Amino acid sequence: MTAEDDAFVYRSADLGKEWNYGVKVLLPSKAFKAGFNFWFYNPRRGTDPTPICALSLYVLRKQLVAHGYAEEFGYSEIGSVDSVEFVRK
């Protein structure tokens, strides 16, 4: 992991078909609680996620919400969904 701002970050090598993953450990500060982020990433939009995820997105979202996580959507400049984050408050 490498230090970046108030966090430590790891980005994997290519897992195949340009998929990789990242892990970020956020250190607590006056403005933020300690946190943990994990994500998969592919630079090609619309790429099939099947090679890196056995769960369907619907099932994953349903389970996270059932366990107390709130969905928060990130939008692009033209209003399309860029990202979905699950946050436990």
Helices and strands as residue ranges (DSSP letters): E 2-4, E 7-11, E 20-26, E 35-41, H 57-66, E 69-75, E 81-88
